[in-house]
Amino acid sequence: MLSNSVAVAVVPAGSAPTQDDVEALLAYEADCWHVHDAMSRPDSAFALLDVRSPEMYAAGHVPGAINLPHGRIVERNLVEHPPETLFVVYCAGAAGPPRRPVKKMSGWKDEGFDLMTHG
């Protein structure tokens, strides 16, 4: 018997998702190829957030990413960004800024892109 945990609180999708289901999911996804291309330009129209711990960030992160662990994503830590700023988050879940536009990105290393390290 399953408990009332967060992991099972959301009803899973059916075995055959509809086109609407797929489109709704993709509305929250950011393709790492597009992010990589946009980050190479000086006019990126989003902020890239690494929501992992500072230690994990230091061990390797996407170039240009800002470290803001998911537990610290609150409005007062986002004041330097205008309210309409789109945030792309990666690693450790899809927790995004409160009441702000957000997408999540995955697969950076899988696609062969480099990480930066601090040490």
Backbone as a chain_set.jsonl record, in Angstrom:
{"seq": "MLSNSVAVAVVPAGSAPTQDDVEALLAYEADCWHVHDAMSRPDSAFALLDVRSPEMYAAGHVPGAINLPHGRIVERNLVEHPPETLFVVYCAGAAGPPRRPVKKMSGWKDEGFDLMTHG", "coords": {"N": [[0.837, -1.177, 0.0], [0.535, 2.212, -0.845], [1.891, 5.124, 0.66], [0.796, 8.393, 1.79], [2.645, 10.159, 0.488], [4.599, 12.861, -0.939], [5.663, 11.963, -3.302], [3.788, 10.287, -4.461], [1.536, 11.78, -4.573], [0.698, 13.207, -6.801], [-1.275, 12.355, -9.491], [-0.328, 9.911, -11.82], [0.399, 10.223, -15.366], [-1.694, 8.869, -17.909], [-1.391, 5.75, -19.783], [-1.218, 6.388, -22.45], [-0.332, 9.264, -23.445], [-1.857, 12.318, -24.5], [-1.646, 14.603, -27.31], [-2.004, 17.136, -26.282], [-1.152, 16.722, -23.645], [1.596, 16.242, -24.003], [2.404, 18.659, -25.229], [1.84, 20.428, -23.125], [3.697, 19.574, -21.191], [6.122, 20.108, -22.548], [6.056, 22.854, -22.573], [7.272, 23.641, -20.29], [9.867, 22.9, -20.531], [13.297, 23.405, -21.348], [15.384, 23.208, -23.997], [18.646, 21.948, -23.981], [20.453, 22.454, -26.056], [19.442, 24.779, -27.213], [19.671, 26.491, -25.016], [22.464, 26.461, -24.637], [23.304, 27.666, -27.057], [22.06, 30.198, -26.79], [23.333, 31.154, -24.471], [25.812, 31.733, -25.432], [25.642, 34.166, -26.543], [25.631, 37.738, -26.042], [23.181, 38.814, -25.367], [21.364, 37.209, -23.897], [18.119, 36.233, -23.039], [17.257, 35.351, -20.577], [17.693, 34.026, -17.237], [19.971, 31.719, -16.04], [19.711, 29.262, -13.688], [21.464, 27.343, -11.379], [20.366, 25.053, -9.257], [21.46, 23.505, -7.293], [23.496, 22.482, -4.452], [26.026, 24.748, -3.079], [28.496, 23.399, -3.008], [28.223, 21.353, -4.926], [27.833, 22.941, -7.165], [30.333, 24.255, -7.297], [31.908, 22.082, -7.943], [31.295, 21.596, -10.56], [29.592, 23.258, -13.093], [27.159, 24.655, -15.373], [28.475, 26.912, -17.7], [28.074, 30.35, -17.031], [25.908, 30.052, -15.395], [23.972, 30.854, -12.485], [24.399, 30.267, -9.111], [21.875, 29.246, -7.073], [20.571, 27.672, -4.65], [17.734, 25.48, -4.476], [16.202, 25.753, -2.134], [16.598, 28.356, -1.448], [15.312, 29.919, -3.213], [13.569, 32.49, -3.256], [11.571, 35.449, -3.313], [13.063, 37.714, -2.345], [15.676, 37.059, -2.961], [15.752, 37.386, -5.629], [15.555, 39.953, -6.477], [17.266, 41.457, -8.1], [16.573, 40.815, -10.641], [14.263, 41.654, -13.185], [10.652, 41.375, -12.839], [9.567, 40.031, -15.074], [11.535, 38.343, -15.957], [12.659, 35.378, -17.436], [13.37, 32.316, -16.007], [15.644, 29.69, -16.274], [16.058, 26.614, -14.945], [18.224, 24.112, -13.577], [19.067, 20.769, -12.566], [18.459, 18.956, -9.555], [15.683, 19.098, -9.417], [12.549, 20.74, -10.26], [12.003, 23.113, -9.019], [11.062, 26.351, -9.1], [11.434, 29.953, -9.355], [9.212, 31.852, -7.275], [6.073, 32.692, -8.584], [7.133, 33.507, -11.052], [8.232, 33.457, -14.496], [9.299, 30.268, -15.585], [11.412, 27.615, -16.713], [12.603, 24.255, -17.037], [15.746, 22.623, -17.421], [17.442, 19.845, -18.747], [19.987, 17.35, -19.306], [22.436, 18.511, -20.091], [25.205, 17.638, -19.759], [24.869, 15.138, -20.928], [24.539, 15.786, -23.583], [27.052, 16.504, -24.267], [28.127, 18.972, -23.604], [30.362, 21.254, -21.936], [31.315, 21.646, -18.45], [31.931, 24.121, -15.94], [34.406, 24.515, -13.41], [35.244, 25.283, -10.0], [37.94, 25.8, -7.903]], "CA": [[0.0, 0.0, 0.0], [1.317, 3.443, -0.954], [1.621, 6.135, 1.674], [0.396, 9.702, 1.28], [3.854, 10.966, 0.329], [4.615, 13.781, -2.069], [6.026, 11.21, -4.498], [2.612, 9.656, -5.073], [0.388, 12.679, -4.447], [0.255, 13.606, -8.131], [-1.736, 11.213, -10.281], [0.521, 9.767, -12.999], [-0.254, 10.295, -16.669], [-2.167, 7.592, -18.433], [-0.407, 5.034, -20.59], [-1.129, 6.983, -23.782], [-0.534, 10.709, -23.322], [-2.392, 13.005, -25.665], [-0.801, 15.672, -27.824], [-2.104, 18.237, -25.315], [-0.29, 16.385, -22.511], [2.997, 16.427, -24.412], [2.631, 20.094, -25.409], [1.861, 21.063, -21.799], [4.986, 19.243, -20.574], [7.19, 20.811, -23.257], [5.991, 24.285, -22.258], [8.134, 23.867, -19.128], [11.196, 22.357, -20.819], [14.232, 24.212, -22.136], [16.334, 22.338, -24.667], [20.001, 22.386, -23.637], [21.105, 22.996, -27.245], [18.998, 26.169, -27.336], [20.269, 27.23, -23.906], [23.887, 26.599, -24.954], [23.417, 28.666, -28.104], [21.687, 31.512, -26.245], [24.336, 31.589, -23.49], [27.013, 32.195, -26.139], [25.365, 35.53, -27.009], [25.578, 38.7, -24.926], [21.82, 39.285, -25.114], [20.491, 36.123, -23.42], [16.884, 36.798, -22.498], [16.856, 34.558, -19.422], [18.717, 33.781, -16.22], [20.175, 30.284, -15.845], [19.937, 28.975, -12.27], [21.881, 26.028, -10.896], [19.671, 25.013, -7.972], [22.114, 22.538, -6.414], [24.268, 23.046, -3.338], [27.25, 25.44, -3.498], [29.577, 22.425, -3.208], [28.015, 20.707, -6.229], [28.06, 24.002, -8.152], [31.781, 24.448, -7.399], [32.498, 20.893, -8.558], [31.045, 21.654, -11.994], [28.304, 23.866, -13.426], [27.031, 25.19, -16.719], [29.036, 28.26, -17.78], [27.094, 31.432, -17.001], [24.83, 29.769, -14.443], [23.99, 31.478, -11.162], [24.066, 29.275, -8.083], [20.829, 29.615, -6.123], [19.961, 26.415, -4.236], [16.271, 25.55, -4.554], [15.638, 26.206, -0.858], [16.816, 29.81, -1.307], [14.598, 30.613, -4.284], [12.493, 33.315, -2.71], [11.537, 36.741, -3.999], [14.12, 38.655, -1.933], [16.93, 36.687, -3.621], [15.585, 37.591, -7.064], [15.245, 41.367, -6.713], [18.091, 42.041, -9.165], [15.977, 40.437, -11.922], [12.914, 42.186, -13.376], [9.62, 40.347, -12.643], [9.284, 39.276, -16.294], [12.692, 37.503, -16.296], [12.463, 33.936, -17.556], [14.417, 31.55, -15.34], [15.854, 28.307, -16.676], [16.691, 25.956, -13.809], [18.669, 22.75, -13.852], [19.502, 19.861, -11.499], [17.803, 18.92, -8.255], [14.249, 19.329, -9.443], [11.98, 21.822, -11.076], [11.565, 24.219, -8.165], [11.391, 27.603, -9.757], [11.136, 31.173, -8.613], [7.788, 32.019, -7.021], [5.306, 33.566, -9.468], [7.998, 34.01, -12.118], [8.32, 32.49, -15.6], [10.367, 29.3, -15.347], [11.51, 26.376, -17.477], [13.682, 23.428, -16.509], [16.631, 22.084, -18.438], [18.176, 18.638, -18.367], [20.765, 16.74, -20.371], [23.594, 19.307, -20.517], [26.377, 16.764, -19.905], [24.521, 14.071, -21.863], [24.697, 16.304, -24.935], [28.461, 16.732, -24.508], [28.561, 20.331, -23.275], [31.317, 21.319, -20.833], [30.999, 22.283, -17.177], [33.008, 24.916, -15.335], [34.676, 24.14, -12.02], [35.961, 26.24, -9.161], [38.666, 25.007, -6.942]], "C": [[0.889, 1.251, 0.0], [0.914, 4.423, 0.14], [1.183, 7.432, 1.002], [1.609, 10.614, 1.155], [3.717, 11.88, -0.884], [4.867, 13.021, -3.363], [4.821, 10.584, -5.191], [1.383, 10.555, -5.027], [-0.167, 13.102, -5.799], [-0.102, 12.359, -8.922], [-0.862, 11.105, -11.532], [-0.294, 9.885, -14.281], [-0.698, 8.902, -17.079], [-1.122, 6.963, -19.33], [-0.246, 5.614, -21.988], [-1.383, 8.487, -23.679], [-1.05, 11.308, -24.624], [-1.402, 14.053, -26.149], [-0.836, 16.861, -26.877], [-1.216, 17.986, -24.109], [1.173, 16.664, -22.832], [3.304, 17.908, -24.583], [2.694, 20.821, -24.071], [3.183, 20.793, -21.096], [6.122, 20.032, -21.225], [7.18, 22.313, -23.007], [6.905, 24.635, -21.094], [9.552, 23.356, -19.329], [12.017, 23.359, -21.623], [15.276, 23.261, -22.709], [17.758, 22.84, -24.415], [20.764, 22.903, -24.848], [20.721, 24.461, -27.43], [19.612, 27.034, -26.239], [21.749, 27.484, -24.19], [24.092, 27.685, -25.998], [23.123, 30.067, -27.562], [22.728, 32.033, -25.271], [25.61, 32.081, -24.172], [26.841, 33.609, -26.675], [25.264, 36.487, -25.833], [24.159, 39.126, -24.545], [20.872, 38.172, -24.672], [19.293, 36.719, -22.704], [16.364, 35.996, -21.308], [18.008, 34.491, -18.429], [18.783, 32.273, -15.997], [20.541, 30.034, -14.389], [20.345, 27.526, -12.061], [21.329, 25.936, -9.482], [20.231, 23.953, -7.025], [22.859, 23.254, -5.298], [25.488, 23.796, -3.87], [28.41, 24.484, -3.771], [29.445, 21.74, -4.57], [28.254, 21.703, -7.359], [29.555, 24.188, -8.382], [32.457, 23.278, -8.107], [32.27, 20.849, -10.069], [29.656, 22.194, -12.277], [28.323, 24.38, -14.854], [27.62, 26.608, -16.738], [27.932, 29.324, -17.848], [25.958, 31.221, -16.017], [25.073, 30.491, -13.127], [23.624, 30.4, -10.157], [23.048, 29.853, -7.112], [20.111, 28.333, -5.734], [18.439, 26.551, -4.103], [15.627, 26.033, -3.262], [15.774, 27.706, -0.633], [16.121, 30.608, -2.407], [13.359, 31.269, -3.687], [12.629, 34.703, -3.338], [12.691, 37.668, -3.619], [15.471, 38.322, -2.568], [16.882, 36.895, -5.136], [15.392, 39.052, -7.439], [16.089, 42.0, -7.816], [17.548, 41.721, -10.559], [14.586, 41.046, -12.045], [11.876, 41.058, -13.251], [9.339, 39.495, -13.877], [10.44, 38.365, -16.718], [12.286, 36.039, -16.35], [13.649, 33.269, -16.868], [14.446, 30.149, -15.909], [16.618, 27.673, -15.525], [17.169, 24.578, -14.235], [19.175, 22.083, -12.585], [18.735, 20.06, -10.205], [16.337, 19.34, -8.306], [13.831, 20.544, -10.237], [11.476, 22.969, -10.224], [12.006, 25.522, -8.8], [11.05, 28.792, -8.891], [9.638, 31.356, -8.423], [7.178, 33.051, -7.962], [6.175, 34.228, -10.535], [7.968, 32.994, -13.262], [9.501, 31.55, -15.371], [10.253, 28.13, -16.306], [12.622, 25.565, -16.834], [14.472, 22.835, -17.664], [17.289, 20.828, -17.888], [19.012, 18.192, -19.561], [22.003, 17.48, -20.82], [24.813, 18.414, -20.762], [26.104, 15.649, -20.904], [24.707, 14.504, -23.314], [26.136, 16.681, -25.247], [28.965, 18.136, -24.225], [29.427, 20.306, -22.031], [30.718, 21.967, -19.583], [32.195, 23.118, -16.76], [33.205, 24.409, -13.913], [35.392, 25.278, -11.32], [36.75, 25.43, -8.151], [39.964, 25.518, -6.533]], "O": [[1.865, 1.335, 0.746], [-0.26, 4.53, 0.496], [1.205, 7.54, -0.224], [1.594, 11.732, 1.67], [2.844, 11.697, -1.732], [4.34, 13.394, -4.412], [4.85, 10.378, -6.405], [0.294, 10.126, -5.409], [-1.369, 13.33, -5.932], [0.688, 11.418, -9.005], [-0.672, 12.097, -12.235], [-1.507, 9.676, -14.288], [-0.138, 7.896, -16.644], [-0.086, 7.568, -19.608], [0.762, 5.358, -22.647], [-2.522, 8.934, -23.811], [-0.709, 10.846, -25.713], [-0.425, 14.351, -25.462], [0.18, 17.528, -26.682], [-0.591, 18.915, -23.595], [1.896, 17.251, -22.027], [4.352, 18.374, -24.135], [3.507, 21.728, -23.895], [3.738, 21.692, -20.465], [6.986, 20.565, -20.529], [8.197, 22.977, -23.21], [7.276, 25.797, -20.925], [10.355, 23.376, -18.397], [11.486, 24.072, -22.476], [15.976, 22.583, -21.957], [18.043, 24.021, -24.612], [21.659, 23.732, -24.681], [21.567, 25.291, -27.762], [20.023, 28.166, -26.49], [22.234, 28.6, -24.002], [24.966, 28.538, -25.84], [23.859, 31.012, -27.846], [22.989, 33.236, -25.239], [26.409, 32.779, -23.547], [27.788, 34.19, -27.205], [24.856, 36.088, -24.742], [23.965, 39.74, -23.497], [19.696, 38.188, -25.034], [19.438, 37.604, -21.861], [15.158, 35.967, -21.06], [19.143, 34.852, -18.741], [17.754, 31.629, -15.789], [21.559, 30.532, -13.907], [19.664, 26.603, -12.506], [21.776, 26.665, -8.597], [19.564, 23.55, -6.071], [22.85, 24.483, -5.217], [25.944, 23.524, -4.98], [29.217, 24.731, -4.667], [30.434, 21.567, -5.282], [28.815, 21.345, -8.395], [30.002, 24.271, -9.526], [33.464, 23.46, -8.792], [32.979, 20.137, -10.78], [28.662, 21.67, -11.775], [29.383, 24.52, -15.463], [27.289, 27.42, -15.874], [26.984, 29.205, -18.625], [25.131, 32.112, -15.822], [26.211, 30.71, -12.712], [22.633, 29.693, -10.341], [23.324, 30.829, -6.415], [19.153, 27.934, -6.396], [17.927, 27.587, -3.678], [14.579, 26.676, -3.314], [15.143, 28.264, 0.265], [16.312, 31.818, -2.523], [12.276, 30.688, -3.627], [13.695, 35.067, -3.834], [13.244, 38.342, -4.488], [16.323, 39.201, -2.701], [17.853, 36.614, -5.839], [15.096, 39.361, -8.594], [15.665, 42.989, -8.413], [18.009, 42.29, -11.548], [13.8, 40.965, -11.102], [12.193, 39.902, -13.532], [8.915, 38.347, -13.744], [10.336, 37.681, -17.736], [11.651, 35.524, -15.43], [14.8, 33.624, -17.123], [13.411, 29.492, -16.02], [17.701, 28.135, -15.166], [16.601, 23.955, -15.132], [19.646, 22.741, -11.658], [18.408, 21.182, -9.818], [15.814, 19.883, -7.332], [14.651, 21.268, -10.801], [10.609, 23.726, -10.66], [13.197, 25.752, -9.008], [10.451, 28.651, -7.825], [8.865, 31.044, -9.328], [7.707, 34.153, -8.115], [5.962, 35.392, -10.876], [7.71, 31.812, -13.037], [10.587, 31.998, -15.003], [9.155, 27.705, -16.667], [13.488, 26.123, -16.16], [13.934, 22.581, -18.742], [17.646, 20.761, -16.712], [18.766, 18.612, -20.691], [22.585, 17.12, -21.844], [25.387, 18.432, -21.851], [27.0, 15.252, -21.648], [25.001, 13.677, -24.176], [26.431, 17.128, -26.355], [30.102, 18.466, -24.561], [29.256, 19.445, -21.168], [29.753, 22.727, -19.655], [33.326, 22.858, -17.172], [32.261, 23.926, -13.287], [36.048, 26.112, -11.943], [36.234, 24.456, -7.604], [40.643, 24.896, -5.716]]}, "num_chains": 1, "name": "protein.A"}
